[in-house]
Amino acid sequence: MTYAVYADERSRPFIELTSRVGAVDPDYVVDAGCGSGELTTRLESRWPRATIEGFDSSPAMIAKARRLETKVRFAVADATTWRPDRPVDVIVSNALLQWVPEHRAVLEHWVEALAPGGWLAFQVPGNFDAPSHVAIRELCASATWSDKLSGVVRTAPVDDPVGYMDLLGHGGCQVDAWETTYVHVLQGENPVLDWVSGTALRPILDRLDPGEQRRFRQDLSRLLAEAYPAKSYGTPFPFRRIFVVVQK
């Protein structure tokens, strides 16, 4: 529910990522880490003749996706072990790979799975040095929380655009890699806390009981309010993202 509050802001990178995919009439399209599937249905609108599949490791997300009115096929699968049964024309992955420590190897498998001329497009957040994430790391490492939360937050789970170009720009692959910083204007009393509660805080809160979750959020709320002061028009929240589009 928290994640969906900022659906418009979170869907924009998906739209801009897929707009750079040049496939005209693909036969087989996969959305890796499709979540609840709403964005996957945009691929159906763009390529109505394609077989489109979405997978996610969360059974709850896939259950929601299967309730959509769509011809897209949804399945529970793990990105690290998923293998298609035939070559794929387009693989899209939106804000998944930052959760996968071995995602560089996963990307190489996905390129291998592409049909000749096929496309791989992914984006990951690149904001791990932002004040929001610095505050989360510092709070997890504090005397109050270190016993419970030591080691739960990774400092650099993704590469920069050049790193992904070095990884994927071989064997004839054409790589388009770039970064964008969006400045979202968030509304509400504690909007940055609401934002990170749907993403970065998920593995942290999973380690805490309800009372601890409440106290952790209170502690973090104070830090985020200082780092992101509200303005008359809302709270500006810069968010850097890394985009990569590969044609095999």
Salt bridges, closest charged atoms under 4 A:
GLU16 OE2 - ARG12 NE 2.87
ASP25 OD2 - ARG49 NH2 2.25
ASP27 OD2 - ARG86 NH1 2.79
GLU53 OE2 - ARG73 NH2 2.60
GLU112 OE1 - HIS109 ND1 3.78
ASP129 OD1 - ARG137 NH2 3.97
ASP159 OD1 - ARG104 NH2 2.94
ASP176 OD2 - ARG20 NH2 2.79
GLU179 OE2 - ARG240 NE 2.96
GLU212 OE2 - LYS148 NZ 3.26
ASP219 OD1 - ARG222 NH2 2.70
